[in-house]
Amino acid sequence: MIAHNPHLAYRPDIDGLRAIAVAMVVLFHGFPTVLGAGFIGVDLFFVISGFLISGIIVKGLENGQFSLREFYARRIKRIFPALILVLLASLAIGWMVLRSPEYKALGRQALWGAGFAGNLLMKKEAGYFDSAAELKPLLHLWSLGIEEQFYLIWPLLLILVFRLRFNLLFPIAGLLLLSFGINLMQVGGNASAVFYSPQTRFWELWIGALLAHLSRHGRAPLKAWLERAFPACAHSLPVADLLAWIGLGFLTMALLLIGKDKSFPGALALLPTLSAFFLIAAGPQAWFNRQILASRPLVAIGMISYPLYLWHWPLLSFAKILEQGRPSTEIVALAVVLSLLLAWVTYAVVEKRVRFRRHWATTAGLAVTMILLALAGDQITRMKGFPERMTAYEDNPKIEDLNTFFREITSLYPPCMPQALRDQALRHNEIIRCRQSQSEDRAQTVALIGDSHAEHFFPGLAKHGYPGENLVYFSYGCPPFWNLTGYKDCPNVSEVLNYVEASTSIHTVIFAAVWQGRWAFPNIRLVGNEGLADPVTIYKESLTNTLRRLVEVRKDIVFVFNVPLLGFLPESCQGRPYTLQHQARTPCAVSRSEVEAQQREYRELTRAVLLDFPNVKVWDPLDVLCDEHWCRAAEDGVALYRDDNHLTSFASYRLGAQFIKGLKRP
């Protein structure tokens, strides 16, 4: 995400490629159904950046003129001006329109973003493709964090390589393969962490660095390889054009094959990165680069691509926050147009005037300003978003902070035993999501097994449902049945069930999950019958097998139906200043008919299986949360949900008090 640099020959076609990259990202964020793979524009940026910056560093080292101080001063003057404007504007807008939990979160994002560690913050929080990600105005600074972390270490490594007189090809290739290998090994286990981790993304910048190294000697290596691989094409088509068409082919495949439902980056990230590699390698003389990428409209957009990238996401995110996640097409289009205007003003009025100033005071002033913004973000976080700003809008209903639930169970309940199962459980900001209601020396007597929709019942069941028992819950990201595969946690769930089956002290097993999502997971398969892909059959067989095994060892079993999925955040029940279309939701509820339609399929499947297990009991939260017409999201002025599908501890206690008397036969 850098503009052309005077230390390298300017190539307008690279500005054009940058324009395509930023257009893809903006389209994906504004109109995701139009370009579902648009997020790969960031991967194009990584390769472009690795190529240009590595070329600058290597050229300086070859000439004996490279200075780390000058390098970082140029980075500050290039990156800081537009970023400072966006951070200032985001914090100012947030002060006026965000509720205190939202503003606290924005302050945290500003703190980490100003420190170029936004990717590390997002790695700890929800993933890039989660719905909550759309409500983080500074989420997009993750890519800037990866770039700047790269440039903290790469110049130092290059200096070392030149001093030791190594062939530059080998360290670049080795580091590239190492980073890419880590990416491949880890993406299947935690794609979100791989998406944000520097060690699993640096290889994309090293692809650009590899091209910069090859370009030092012209394109002779690429030309020779092409002539051997495609002799007919090489003789009938100029090598530059062949390289460009190969790059376009990779980009086309990337747009067709990549989507947010696929594990990414992984091996699929090779497609956009190789696309950028070949398009840049084609050079300015290739027809596509000369006629299309170097065209005046694309070059103009490419020159403002960095401020455009910075401005577009906060504007879209604030629009989604103010309009309760559902801004109209007109509002989204207006945000995109406004981001283009702000990008041009930023480039023309700020960047061009600041970037080439050589006085040390410019660099120092920018650095101090960024530090002050980081401190402001820290203060906003410490002051919990200055809640006095929004008292009139936050009183009804009162909403539990997202971390309150985890702080409560952490302070009241010890981690579960045995440790082997505890270590495999889900985590939330390093908090172990596997707890028991009594001390570790007490035998466990009741087991609650499932995902986060089992977890949110735990406080209420521990206090009211089974107050004299040692209730333990095991939280995993796989349906709580034996012999399933296809997801990382499925073997762990089988281990939990083996443990519960063998335990002589555990007499009752409770199953709870977000069933309408769990029973139809696309990659779930039965162990030993992986060819079976029908989710209905897989659900019935795995549930039947699990119930039969536990009944055979005389366990009491309770199947808990799911809570309503709201389809909105509880914050939408509060008022908000400056909203354009949507006022506070009244009533703060979702219709019962909608909830029943959501859950009808899995409930019918479950009841059909339970006909063969007459002693299994069921419990239905809808009996507590819903009346004839509505399922409530708040009660007595207090929110029952902490997001659009997880209960608060307040709601958990309300439900737990009704649990035992609500048990019934299916």
N, C-alpha and C positions, 0 to 999 in steps of 0.2 A: 504494500500500500504506500509506495513512494512515488514521487514524480521524477521526471528526468533529472539527471545529475550532471553538472558541468564537468566532472572528472571522467565521464565516459561519453562517447559519441552518442548524441541524441537519436533515438529511434522512434519515430511517430507511431510505427506499427505496435510497439509495446504499449504506448498510451491507448491505442485502440483495443488491444487485448485486455487492458485494465478496465476499459469501458464495458466490454462484454462481461467481465467478471462482476463488476459492481451492479450492472443491470440485472444479472441473474440473481444476485443476493436480494436486491430491492424487490424484484418481482416475487421471489419466494416468500419474503416476509409480508409483502402487501397483499399478494394474491396467490396463496400457496397452491390452489387448485389449478392455476394456469401453468406453473413451472415447479413441479414437485421436487425436482432435483436442483433447484437454483442455489441451494446452500453450498454447492461445490465451487461456486465462485471464489470462496475463501481459499480453496486449494490452489486455484489459479494464481491468486495473489501471493501465496507462499512461494511458489516457484519463481514468479517474477521477482519478488523481493530477494530471494536467495541468489538469483542470477545477477541482479544489478549490484547489490551490496557486496557480494563476494568479488565481483569484477573490480569494484572500486578499491577494495582492500588489497587484493592481489596486485593490481597495477601499482598502488602506492608502495607496497613492499618490494616489488621488482625495481622500482625507481629509487628506492631508499628514501622515500618521502612520506611514508605512512606515520601518522601520529595518533595514538589512542585518544589523547586529549582533543585533538581536532575532530576525530571521528565522532566521539560522543557529543561534542559541541554541535556538530552538524545534525546529529540525530535529534538533539533537543530542539534546535531551531526548526527542524522539519516536522516533528511529531507534536510538540507541545502546544503551539498556538491554537490550532483547531480543536485539540482535545480540551484545552482550558476553556474555550468558549462553550463547548458542548457540556462540560461538567458544570460550569457556572449556570448555564441556562436550565439544565436538568434540575439542579438543586433549587433554583429560584421557582421554576414551575411546580416542582414537588412541594415546596413550602406552601404554595397557594392551594393546591388541589388534592394532595395525598393525605389520607388518614395517617395517624401516628404509626401504626405497625408498618404501613407501606413506606412512610418517609424514613423510618428507622432502617428498613431494608435498603432503601435508596442510598442512605448515608454509608452503609456498609459497602455497597457496590462502588460508591465514589471513592471510598478509602482504598479499596483493593485495586480499583481501576487506575487511580492516580499513581499507585505503586507498581503498575504494570504486572499485577498478579490476579487480574480478573478471572483468568482461566482456572486458577487454583481455588478461588472462591466458588465458582460454578461447579467445579469438580466435587466440592463438598455438598453442594445443594442439588436441586432437581436438574434433570437433564435438559439439553438444548431443545429437544422436541416435546418436552412435557408442556401441558397447557399452562402451568404456572410460569413457565419461562417467558411467555408472552407479556407477563406483567412485571418484568424486570427491565426498567428503562436503560440500564447500562450493561445488559447481558452481552452485547456484541463486543465489548472490550476484551473478551476472552482471546480473540485472535491477535489483538495488539499485544496482549501479555505474552503470548507464545513467541511472536516476532522479537520483542525486546529482550526476552530471556535468552533467545538464540544469540542475539548480538551482544550479550554480556560475555558469552564464552567463545564465540566463533573467532573474533579478532585475535584473542589470546592464543587459541590453538593454531591459527594461521601464522602468527609470529613465531611460535615454537617450531612449526614445520619448516619455515624458511631458515631459521637459525640452525636447525639440524640438517638442512639441505636434503630433506626427504623429497621424493617424487610426490607431488601434491595429489595425484590421482589415487594413491593407495589409502591415505587417511580419509579422503572424502568418501571413497567407495566403502571402506570399512565402517565408518560411522553411519553412512546411509543404510547399509545392510543391517547393522545392529539395531538402529532405531526402527526400521521397517519390520524386522523380526520380532521385536518386542510388541509392536503394534499387532502383528498377526497372532501372537501367542495370547495376548490379553483381551482382544476385542470380543471374543466369545463369552468371556466371563463377566466383563463389566464394560460395555460399549461406551457408557457415559463417561467413565473415568478415562478411557483411552481417547475419547474425543477431545478432552481438555488437557491431557497430560503433555508436557513439553517433550518428554523422552519418546512418546509415541507419535509425535507430529514433526519433530525436527527433520526427519528424513525428507519431508516435502521441500524444505528449504535447501537441503543438501542436494536434491535433484537439480535445483537451480544453480547451486555452487558447482556441481559436476559439469553442467553446460558451460558455465563461465570458464572453467578450466579448459574444457575442450575448445572453446572459442578462442583461447589465447593462441592456438595453432591453426586457426581457420577451421573449416568444417571438413578437413581432410579425413579424419577418422570416420565421421558419419557418412561422408560421400563414398569412401571405400567399402564400408559395410553395406550401404544401399546398393551399390553396383554389384556386389556379390549376391545379396539376398534377392534383389529384383532386377536381374540383368536386362530384361525386356523393357521394363518401365524406365530404368535408368538411361537407356539409350534413346528412348522416344520422348522423355519428359525431363525438363531441367530438374536437377537434384533439389533446388530450392522449392520448386512447386511440389515435388513429390513429398518433401518433408511437411509442407503446409497441409497437403491433403491428408497425410497420415494423422497430423494433429487434429484436423477437423473430424476425421473418423473416430478418433478416441473421444473427442468431446461429444459427438453424436451418441456413441455407445453409452457414455456416462449419463447423458440426459435420459436415455431410454431405460437403463438398467438400475440406476440409483434412485432411492427414495428414502424417506425418513422411517419407513418400516423395515429397512435393511440395516444390518450391523455395519456401522461406519465409524472410523475410516476403513480399517481392514484392507483386504486385497482390492476392494472396489475403488479405493482412493487412487490406485494406480492410473485409472482411466483419465480423470481430470488433470493429474499431475503430468502424465505423459503427453497429454494434449498440449499443455503449456510448453513443455520441453520441446516438442517438435515444431510448434508454431514459432517459438522464439528462435529455434535453430534454423528455421527456414530463411530468416533474415529479411531485410527490407526489400530485397529484389524479387521475392516470390510474388506471383500475381495476386494472390489473396491478401497478402500482407500489404502490398503496394496499393491495391485498388480499394480494398474493403477496410482493413484495420487502420490504414493510414489516412482514411477519408476524414475530412474536416469535422463532421458531426461526432464521429467516434473519438477522435483525438481531443475534441473539446470536452467531452464527458470524461475521458480518461484523465485529463489534467485536473478535474475537480473530484476524481473518484475517492480520494481519501476523505475530504470533508463530507462528501455525499454519504459515504459509508458511516461516518460518525453521526451525522444528523438524522438519517432516515429512521433508524431503529427507535431512538427515544420518542420521536414524534408518533410513530405507529403504536408504540407501547403505551404512551399516555392516552392515545385515542381509545385503545382497548380497555384501559383502566377506567376512563371516564364513562365509557359507554357499556360498562359491565361485560367486557369481552366480546361485544357484538357491534362494532362500528359499521355503519352503512358503507356501501361501495363508494359513495360520494365522499365520505369523510376520509376513507383510506386514500382515495385518489388525491384529495386535497393535501393530505399529509405528505404524499410522495412529491407533489408539485412544490410544496413549501420546502421540502428538504433539498430539492434541486436549486431553488432560489437561494436558500441559506448557504448551500455549498459554494455557489458561484460568488456570493458576497464574501464568504470566508476566504476563498482563494484569492479574489481580486484585491480585497481591502486589507486583509490581515497577512495571509501566508506570503504573498509576493513582497510585502514590505518588510517582513521580519526575517525571512529565510536567509537572505544573503548579506545581512548585516554582520560585520566581522568584529564589532566591539564586544569585549567580554561582558559588559554590563547587560547586553541583550540576553546572553545565555544565562547569566546569573539571575536576572529578573524572572525569566521563564521558570527556572528551577525553583526559585523561592515561591513563586505563585503556585506551582504544582504542589509543593510541600504544604502550603497553606490550605489548598483545596483538600488534600488528604487529611489534614487536621480537622477541617470543617466536617468532613465525612465521619471522622472518628467521634467528634462531639455530638453530631446528630444521632449516631448510634448509641452513645453513652446516655444521652438525654431521652432515649426511647422515642425519638421522632417528635419531640416537643408536643406532647398530647394536648396542651392547653390551646393550641391553635384550632383544634377541631372538636372541642367539647360538645358543641351543639349538634354535631353530626355523629358522635360516637356513643351517645348515651343508650340508644335503644336500637337493636339489642346489643348488649355487651358481648364482645367477641374474644374468645380465649386466644392468646398468642399461640402461634404454631408450635412453639417449643415447650409450652406450659405442660402439656400432657407428658412429654418425655422427662421433664424435670421432676414431675410428681412421682412417676413410677420409679425413677432412679433413686429418689430420696426415700421412698417408703418400702421398696421391695428389693431384696437381694437378687443377684444374677442366678439364673437357673443352674441346675446340676443335671447330668454330669458335665464337666468342662468341655469334653470333646464335642458335645452337641451345642453347648453354649457358643463355642468358638466358630461354629458354622452358621449361626443365626444372622438375620439381617442386622444392619447397623443404621443408626441415624446420628450423623456428626460424631461418630465413634462411640455412641451409646449402645450398649448391648441390648438388643430387642428380644430378650429371652429372660423372663423373670419368674419368681415364685413368691407366694404370699407369706410363707413362713421361713424361718431360718434354715440354713443349709443342713443342719443336723436333724431336721424333721423329715420323716419319710413323706414323699409326695403321694397324694391320694387322688387328685383330680387333674387331668391333663387337657389343656385347651390347645388345639393344633390348627394351624391355618396360616394366613398371611396377615397383613396389617388390619384386616377386618375381623380377625380373631383378637388381635392385640388390643383394639379399642374397647373390647368388652371386658378386658381383664380387671381394671380397677373396680368396676361395679360388681363383678362376680366374686372377686376376692373379698370385698367388704360386706356385700349383702347376699349374694347367691350361695356362696360356700364359706361362710365366715369361720367355721371351725375346722376347715380342711386346709391342707397345704396344696393350693392350686398352682400349677405350673403352666406357663404357656410357651409354645415353640412357634416362632414366626419365621416363615420361609416363603420365598417367591415361587412356589410351585403348588399345584393342587395337593391337598393333604391326603393322598392315597398312595398305596403301595405300587411298585413296579411301573412307574412312569418315567419317561425320559424325554429329552428335548430341551430342557432348561437346566441351568447350572445347579439349582437347589433341589432338583428331584431326587438325586441319590441321598441327599441329606434328610429329606422327608422320610424316605424308606428307613434310614437309620433311626430316626425318631420313633417311627411306628414299631420297629423291632424292639426298641428299648421299652416302649409302653406295653407292648404285648408280653414281654418277659417279666415286667415288674409285678411283683406280688402285692405291692401296697397300693398301686393305682387301680381304683375300682371303677372310675367313671372317665369317659373320653368324650370331649366336646369338639365338634368340627364346625368351623366358621370360616368363611372366605367371601370375597366379592364374586359370588358364584357365576353371575351372568357373564363375567369376563373369564373366569377360570375354566369353565367346562368346555369352552370353544377356543382355547389357545391354539393357534395354527400349527405350531411345531410339536405339540405334545403327541407322544406315541407310547404304546405299551411295550414294555421290555419283552423280547421274544416274539413280538408280532409287529415289528416296526413298519411293515408294509400297510398296516391298517391306518387309514387317514381320516375315517369318518368320526367327527368329534362326538356325535351322539353315542355311537357304539363304545368309543373309548371311555366316555364319562360313565356310562352304565356299567361296563365291565370292571373298571377300576373301583368305582364306588361299591359295587356288589362284592368284589373280592376283599376289599378293606373291611366292610361290615361283617362279612362271614368269618374272617379270621379273628376279629375281636369278639364276636359273639361266642365263638368256639372256646375262648379262654375266659368266658363269663364276665366280660366288661359291660357295664351299663353305658349306653351310647346316647348322646344328644346331638341332633343335627340342627344347626342354627341357620335359619334363612337370612338373607342379606337385608341390610338397612336400605332405605330409599337412596338412590343416587340423585342428587339435587339438580344437576345441570346448571348450577349457578353457585357463586361463592356467597357465604353468609354476609359478607360486606355489602352486597347489593341490596340488603334489607335496610341498610343505613342510608341517610341522605348524603349528598356530596355537592359541594359548590361547583359551579361552572359546567355541569353535565349538559350536553347538547340535546340529547334525545330521551334518555332513560332516567326516570325518577326512582326513588326507593321502591323496592318490590313490596307490593301489598296484595294478598297476605304474604308473609315470609314463609312460603310453603311451596310444595310441588303437588300437583293434583294426584290423588290416589289412583285414578284411572291410568295416568301416565306411568306411575310406578308399577302397577300391576301388569301393564303391557311390557315394561322393561324386563320383568322377572318371570313372565308367564312360562317361557319355554323351559328354563332350567327347573322351575318348580314342578312342572308336569313330569319331566324326566325323573326328578328326585322322588316324587310321590309314587311313580310307577315302580321304582326299585324298592322303596320302603314297604310296599305291599308284602314282600317276602320276608320282612323283618318286623313282625308286629310288636316286638318289645323295644324297638328303637323309638325314642321320643323326639319330638321336634319343638322348637321354640321360634316364634315369629315376632320380630321387633315391630312389624307393622301394627300389631295389636296395641302397642304402647305409643308409637309415634304418629299414628294416623287416626283420623275419624272417618266418617263416611265419604267425605269429599276431599280432604287435604291431608298431606303428610308434612308435619311441621318441621321447619328448620330452626325455630326459636320457640322458647317457652318461658313465661314469666319474665320477659325482658332480657333473657340470656340465650345466646346462640347454642344450639345443640350440636353444631358441626364446627370443626376447625378448618375445613376446606369444603370442597363440593361433595365429599363422600366419606370422610372420617369423623367419628364422633369426638366431642370434647369429653374431658373427664367428668364434667357436670352431667352430661347426657349418659355417660357410662354408669354413673351411680343411680340415675333415675331408672335406667333399664334394669340394672342389677337388682334393684329392690323389687322388681316385678317378675324376676326370672323364674323362681321356683313355682309360683302359682300359675305361671303361664305355660309350663310344660304340658304337652298333650300328645296323644297318639296322632300319627299322620292321617 
